[in-house]
Amino acid sequence: MIAYMDVYYASEAFPESFKKSIFLAGPSPKGEQIGVVPDWRQQALAHLRSIGYDGAVFMPVPRGGKWATRVPYSDILRWELEAAKRSDVICFWVPRSDILPGATTNIEWGKYYDSGRSVLGYPPKAPGMRWFTRTAEWEQVPSDSTLEDVLTTAVNQLGDGALRHGSECSIPYGLWKSPLVAQWIREQRASGNVVRRADVAWRSSVGAPGDTPGAFVLEFELHVPGTSSPVRRLVMFDTQRQTNRIMNERDSNGLPYAYFHSRQSPSARNVQATARNSRSPQEARARLSGQGDARKGLDVKLSSGNTLWCGVREL
């Protein structure tokens, strides 16, 4: 367990446990720039130490600034994606310039801006930030104009954190702190089941960043005694009703399942019936898109005063 700040650079092994974690996202010096252009992440580490941060920090750059041996790019990319998944906060600092254009950062922001885990910082005169600022406003992402301020915001969101082990480290603190998750994990352990993997499949946008959302879905891969193959479970946690339920289901013909969640919207019954009676995700999306207030997509979201969502996906 980490009782002090510990730093993990690209392609290094991940910690077996931690109480809190931050991923430092943003443009990095590349090629001939390495060692010439200062990397802002070293300044970030110095500030985190100065304010007493005692968690994990994931750095998507090589230790020492250069690779000691050649590492395939696909391995680097997989590490970065896994590190971001294991991070309680994804801290974006975007000092965009001709030297640090931040092309990869644009993609990362598009992937994580609505995750409920992002914080954003950029210098006041950084160019090309309009898309960042507008989407940050939509999702209420905290934004600052100095590196020190955005890091302090990230640390304050985490508070004391929460101890997690193994695959539990893939469940962000904002979701883990819901008592429903701890209860479900305890139930699996009591049954002899072992959680091998956990992923966030969906979260509502209700609530401020860092808060536990009103509802969210975790996808688990379990080892169940007496079975030879991993068992997958999609579990919805409804923090408003204080309930959880397994959602991955197939009908009597073994066709792909549909899942839904509603908050007493007038359209709830129609959407529930449409999703349950569809013979495939494609059919469900097509039928839902025919309803006046629905949109096509893997997550079909309806809004009529209250929030309603219906997601359709295949196992």
N, C-alpha and C positions, 0 to 999 in steps of 0.2 A: 504494500500500500504506500502511496506517495504521501509523505508528511511534510514535504518541502517542494519547491518548484523543480520539476524535472522536465528536461527538454528532449524531444524525440525528433530527429531529423529524417529526411526522406529515405525510405527503404530500411529503416531500423525497426527492430521488433517493437511491438506495442506493449504497454504495461499490462500486467495481469489484472490489476485493480487500480482504481483511483476514486477520488471523491468529486473531482471537477476537472474539466478539460477545455482548452481553448485552441482553436485552429487559426493560425495567422494567414489570412488570405489577402492577396494583393500582388501587384507586379513585382517581378524579380529580375535582377541583372542576368543576362544570358550571354553565352559565347565569350567574346573578347571583353565584354563589360565586367565579367566576374573578376573581382579583386581590384577593379578600377572604380566602378560605380559603387558607392556605399549601399549596403543592403539595410533598409530601414528596420528589418527584423531584429538586428542586434540592439538597436536603440529601444525597440519594444521590449526585449528581454530585460534590459537594464531597468526600465520603468516598472515592469511587473515585479521584479525583485524589490525595488524600492518601496512598493506599496504592500509588500508582504503576501503576494499571491503564492499559494501553496498547493497548486495542482499541476496537471500535465499541460505541456504546450507542444503542439504539433507544428513542425516547421517544414513546409514543402520545398526545402532546398537541401543540398548535401551538407553534411557537417564539414566545417572548415571552408565552405564556399565552393569546393571543387570535388568531383568524384574521384575517389582513390582508385577505383577500378571501373571499367565500363559496365553500365547498368542498362538493360533494355528499356526503352521508353515505355513500353506497355507495363513493365513492372513498376516504374515510377508512377504512372497514372493510376494503377490499381491501388498503390499505397496511398496516394492523395485522396482517392475516393473513400477508402476505408477509414483514413484518418478523419475526414470530414464527418463521416457517419458516426464516429466515436466521440465527436466533440459536442460539448454542452453549449458552447457559444462559438459561432464562426465570425471572427473579427475581421472585417474588411477595412484595410487602409489602402487608399488608392491615390498615391502621389503621381498621377498620370502626367507624362511628358513625352517628348520625341524619343527620349532615351528609354523610358519605361512606359510603353504604350498600353500594356495591360490587356492584351487580346484574350488571354486565358482567363483573366479576372472577369471579363465581360460574361464569359460562359458560366463561370462559377456563380456570379451574382444571379444570373438567370435561373440557375438551378436551386439556389438556396435563399433568395430574398424573402420568400413567403414561408420559410420553414419554421418561423417562430424562434429561431436560434441566432439570427444574424444581427450584428450591429455594424454601422457604417461610419467611416471617417474619411475625409479627403481635404486637402488644402483648399482654401477659398478660391484660388485661381486655377484649380485643376480643370483642364478642358474635357469636353465630352462626357459630362456627368449628368446630363439632363435625364436620361433614362433611369439612372440610378436614383436620383433624387425623387422623381415622380413615383416610381414604384415603392420607394422607401416610405413616402407619405401615405400611399394606399395601405400598406401593411403596418403602419405605425412603427417602423424600424427606427430605433434610436440613432441619431446622426450627430456627429461632432466634427469640428474643423481642425482639431489637433490630434496627433497620435496618442499623446498622453491621456487626453480626455476620453477617446473612444475605448482605450484599454481599461481605464478606470470604470467606465460604464459596463464593460463586459464582466469585470471582476465583481462589481456590485450586484449584478444580476444573479451571480452564483451563490453569494452568501457563504454558508458553511459547506454547501454541497451535500452529497450523499454517497456513501461507500457502495461501490458496485464491483462485482467480480466477473471475470471471463466474458461470456456473451452479454451479460447485463450491461457492460460498458457501452454497448451499442444503443441503449435506451437513454435518450437525453435527459438531463436532470429535470427539465421543465415537465416531462411526462412521468419520470420515475418518482417524483415527489408526491404523485397522486397515491393515496392509500390503496386504491383499487389495484394498482400494478403490484405492489408488495403483497397484497392478499392473494392475487392470482399466482405469483411466483411461489408463495408458501404452499398453496394447494398443489402445485405441480411437484414440489419436493416431497410433500407428504404422500403423494401417490407413487413416488419412486421415479417420476419423469425427470429428465435432465434437459435443460434448455441449451441447445447447441448453437442457436443463432437467433437474433432478434432484429427486426427491421421496422421502421416507421412506414406504414403503408398509406396513412392519411391522417390529417389533423384538421380540425375546424379552425377558422381564422378568428373565432370569438375570443376576446381577451387581449390584454396587452402583451407585447413580446416578453418572454421570460415567465409569463404566467402559465399555469396549466390550462390548456384549452377546454372548452365545454365538452368536446368529444374527440376521441382519436382512436386509430386502429393500429395495432401492432401485429406483425406477422412473425410467428415463432416457428422454429424447427426444433422438434423435440425427439429425444431418444426415449421411447416407451418400452419398459420391460416386456419381453415376449415378442417383440417385433424386430425384424431384420432391417427394415428400411426406415429412414427418418419420417416422422409424422409432422405435417404442416398444419398450423392453426392460425387463422385470422381471428383476432379477438377485438371487439369493440369495447372501449371503456367510456362510459357516459358519466362524466364527473358531476353533472347536474342532477341526474337521477340516482347517482351512486350505485350503478349497476355495470356488469360486464357480461358479454355473451359471445360464444363462438359463432362466427359468421360464415366460415367456408362450408358450403353445403352443395350437394348435387341432387337433382331430382331422381325419380325412380328409373329414368333411362340413363343415368350417369352423365347427364349433360352439364356443361359449365354452370356454376352457381352465379347468382346475382346477390348483392347485398345492398342494404339501404339504411338510412337513418333519417328520422324526421323529428321536428319539434312542434307537433300539433298544427302543421300547416294544413289548410283546407284541401290541398292537392295530395296529401300523404297517401290516402287510400288508393287513389288512381295509380300513383307511381309504384306503390308496393305491389299492386296487382300486376302492373305491366312488367316489372322486374321479375317477379316470381313466375309469371306465365310465359316468359320468353324462352325460346329453345337455345339461344346462344347469346353471348355478349353483343354480337353484331346486330342481332334482331332486337335486343332490348334497346340499344342505342338508337336504332332506326325508329322504333315505335315511340320512344321517349321524345325524339327530335320532332315527331309529328304533333306533340302537344304544344300549345301556343307559347308557353313561357319556359320551355326547355331548350337546352343547347346540346349539340353533339359533343362527344368527348368521353374519355375514360371515366371521368367524374362528371356526371350530369348534375348541375346545380340549379335548383329552382328557388325563387324567392317571392313570397307574396305576403309581406309583412313579417312573417317569421321565417326562420332558416330551415331549408330542406335540402338534403343532398341525396343522391343515389349514385353509387359507383358500380360499375360492371367490369369485371376482369376475369381472365382465365387462370386456372392453376397451372 
